[in-house]
């Protein structure tokens, strides 16, 4: 498993090794011991799976505030998506900065996004499946959203009109966001 630090402290690009033969491949998408050896000790408590029928579907930018803040490990089960993490930890030297990576069935990459970051994605192909682990349970009273186009993020939509939920289209702008997260130094 290859683990790469991104420009945002704590956000990791993880590429599991694939063992391929004429039948297809096998891949270990998470291994607690391998991750512990890499300094990651995360207790995943929930797995989520969503499917977006249309290319250009944008979900996010989402967060779950303390005391139920969530870290996520995101991968693509089918299709392709552009996955984004935004640092919203007050006091962080990279506050407001973002990273984005294409995650696809073909490349097998995963993005680990700790609590304290906004998360969102845009689907690049129809019928894209997103599978992600969460470090805390869903708590609707703690959820929030920032409008996806209120920051200078290139969503890689290639001219597609974004398809949004009502919640996401009515989300607050980043400039109005009072972050509940505080940077506590290097991860």
C-alpha positions as CSV (number, residue, x, y, z in Angstrom):
1,X,0.0,0.0,0.0
2,X,1.5,3.4,-1.0
3,X,0.7,6.2,1.4
4,X,1.4,9.8,0.2
5,X,1.1,13.0,2.2
6,X,-0.6,15.8,0.2
7,X,0.1,19.5,0.6
8,X,-2.6,19.5,3.4
9,X,-1.3,18.1,6.7
10,X,-3.2,14.9,7.4
11,X,-4.9,14.4,4.0
12,X,-3.4,11.3,2.5
13,X,-3.5,9.7,-1.0
14,X,-3.5,6.0,-0.5
15,X,-3.0,3.5,-3.3
16,X,-3.5,-0.1,-2.4
17,X,-1.5,-2.7,-4.3
18,X,-3.5,-4.7,-6.8
19,X,-2.7,-8.3,-7.5
20,X,-3.9,-9.0,-11.1
21,X,-4.2,-12.1,-13.2
22,X,-6.4,-13.3,-16.0
23,X,-9.5,-13.3,-13.7
24,X,-9.2,-9.7,-12.6
25,X,-7.6,-8.4,-9.5
26,X,-7.5,-8.6,-5.7
27,X,-6.8,-5.5,-3.5
28,X,-6.7,-4.9,0.2
29,X,-8.4,-1.5,0.5
30,X,-7.8,-1.2,4.3
31,X,-5.5,-2.9,6.7
32,X,-5.5,-1.7,10.3
33,X,-1.9,-3.0,11.0
34,X,-0.4,-1.5,7.8
35,X,-2.0,1.9,8.6
36,X,-0.9,1.7,12.2
37,X,2.6,1.2,11.0
38,X,2.2,4.3,8.9
39,X,1.1,6.2,12.0
40,X,-2.7,6.0,11.4
41,X,-4.8,4.6,14.2
42,X,-8.4,5.3,13.0
43,X,-11.4,3.5,14.4
44,X,-13.8,3.4,11.4
45,X,-17.4,3.0,12.7
46,X,-19.5,3.3,9.5
47,X,-19.2,2.5,5.8
48,X,-21.3,4.4,3.3
49,X,-22.0,3.7,-0.4
50,X,-23.6,6.1,-2.8
51,X,-24.2,6.1,-6.5
52,X,-24.6,9.1,-8.8
53,X,-26.4,8.3,-12.0
54,X,-25.2,11.4,-14.0
55,X,-21.7,12.7,-14.7
56,X,-21.5,16.2,-13.3
57,X,-23.2,15.4,-10.0
58,X,-21.6,17.5,-7.3
59,X,-22.0,16.5,-3.6
60,X,-20.6,18.8,-1.0
61,X,-18.8,20.6,0.4
62,X,-19.9,18.7,3.5
63,X,-18.7,18.5,7.1
64,X,-19.9,17.1,10.4
65,X,-19.0,19.4,13.4
66,X,-17.8,18.3,16.8
67,X,-18.6,16.5,18.9
68,X,-19.3,14.1,16.0
69,X,-16.7,15.3,13.5
70,X,-15.9,12.7,10.9
71,X,-12.7,11.6,9.2
72,X,-13.4,9.8,5.9
73,X,-11.6,7.3,3.7
74,X,-13.0,7.7,0.2
75,X,-12.7,5.4,-2.8
76,X,-14.5,4.8,-6.1
77,X,-16.2,1.4,-6.6
78,X,-17.2,2.1,-10.2
79,X,-16.7,5.0,-12.6
80,X,-14.6,8.1,-11.7
81,X,-14.9,11.2,-9.5
82,X,-12.9,14.2,-8.6
83,X,-12.6,14.2,-4.8
84,X,-11.9,17.4,-2.9
85,X,-10.7,18.2,0.7
86,X,-10.6,21.8,2.1
87,X,-8.8,22.7,5.3
88,X,-11.1,24.5,7.6
89,X,-9.2,24.2,10.9
90,X,-9.0,27.7,12.3
91,X,-5.3,28.7,12.9
92,X,-4.0,26.2,10.3
93,X,-1.3,27.6,8.0
94,X,-3.3,26.0,5.1
95,X,-6.8,27.2,6.2
96,X,-9.0,27.6,3.1
97,X,-6.6,25.6,0.8
98,X,-7.8,22.6,-1.0
99,X,-6.6,19.5,-2.7
100,X,-8.4,17.4,-5.3
101,X,-7.6,14.0,-6.9
102,X,-9.3,11.8,-9.4
103,X,-10.4,8.6,-7.8
104,X,-11.6,5.9,-10.2
105,X,-12.3,2.2,-10.4
106,X,-9.2,1.9,-12.7
107,X,-6.7,3.7,-10.5
108,X,-7.9,2.3,-7.2
109,X,-6.7,5.4,-5.3
110,X,-8.3,6.5,-2.0
111,X,-8.3,9.8,-0.2
112,X,-8.1,9.9,3.6
113,X,-9.7,13.1,4.9
114,X,-9.4,13.8,8.6
115,X,-11.9,15.7,10.7
116,X,-11.5,19.4,10.3
117,X,-11.8,19.3,6.5
118,X,-14.7,20.0,4.1
119,X,-15.3,17.1,1.7
120,X,-17.0,17.1,-1.7
121,X,-16.8,15.4,-5.1
122,X,-17.9,15.7,-8.7
123,X,-18.7,12.6,-10.7
124,X,-16.8,12.4,-14.0
125,X,-18.7,9.4,-15.4
126,X,-22.3,8.2,-15.3
127,X,-23.2,5.6,-12.6
128,X,-20.3,6.4,-10.4
129,X,-20.2,4.6,-7.1
130,X,-18.5,6.2,-4.0
131,X,-17.6,4.1,-1.0
132,X,-16.3,5.7,2.1
133,X,-15.5,4.8,5.7
134,X,-16.3,7.3,8.5
135,X,-14.7,7.7,11.9
136,X,-17.9,8.8,13.7
137,X,-21.6,8.0,13.2
138,X,-23.9,10.2,11.2
139,X,-25.3,12.9,13.4
140,X,-27.8,15.1,11.5
141,X,-27.7,17.8,14.2
142,X,-24.0,18.3,13.5
143,X,-24.0,18.2,9.7
144,X,-23.3,21.3,7.5
145,X,-22.5,22.3,4.0
146,X,-20.6,25.0,2.2
147,X,-21.6,26.0,-1.4
148,X,-19.3,24.1,-3.8
149,X,-18.8,27.1,-6.1
150,X,-18.0,29.7,-3.3
151,X,-14.3,28.9,-3.4
152,X,-11.8,28.8,-6.3
153,X,-12.0,25.0,-6.9
154,X,-11.6,23.6,-10.3
155,X,-14.2,20.7,-10.2
156,X,-13.0,19.2,-13.5
157,X,-16.6,19.3,-14.8
158,X,-15.4,19.8,-18.4
159,X,-18.3,22.0,-19.3
160,X,-21.0,19.9,-17.6
161,X,-23.7,21.8,-15.7
162,X,-23.4,20.7,-12.0
163,X,-26.3,18.6,-10.7
164,X,-26.9,19.5,-7.0
165,X,-29.2,18.5,-4.2
166,X,-31.5,21.2,-2.8
167,X,-29.4,21.1,0.4
168,X,-26.2,21.7,-1.5
169,X,-27.6,24.4,-3.8
170,X,-28.8,26.3,-0.7
171,X,-25.6,25.9,1.3
172,X,-23.8,28.9,2.8
173,X,-20.9,30.5,1.0
174,X,-17.4,29.9,2.3
175,X,-17.0,33.6,3.1
176,X,-19.9,33.3,5.6
177,X,-18.6,30.1,7.3
178,X,-17.6,30.2,11.0
179,X,-15.6,27.0,11.3
180,X,-16.1,24.9,14.4
181,X,-12.7,23.2,13.9
182,X,-9.4,24.3,15.4
183,X,-6.0,23.4,14.2
184,X,-4.0,21.6,17.0
185,X,-0.6,21.5,15.2
186,X,0.9,19.0,12.9
187,X,-0.9,15.6,12.5
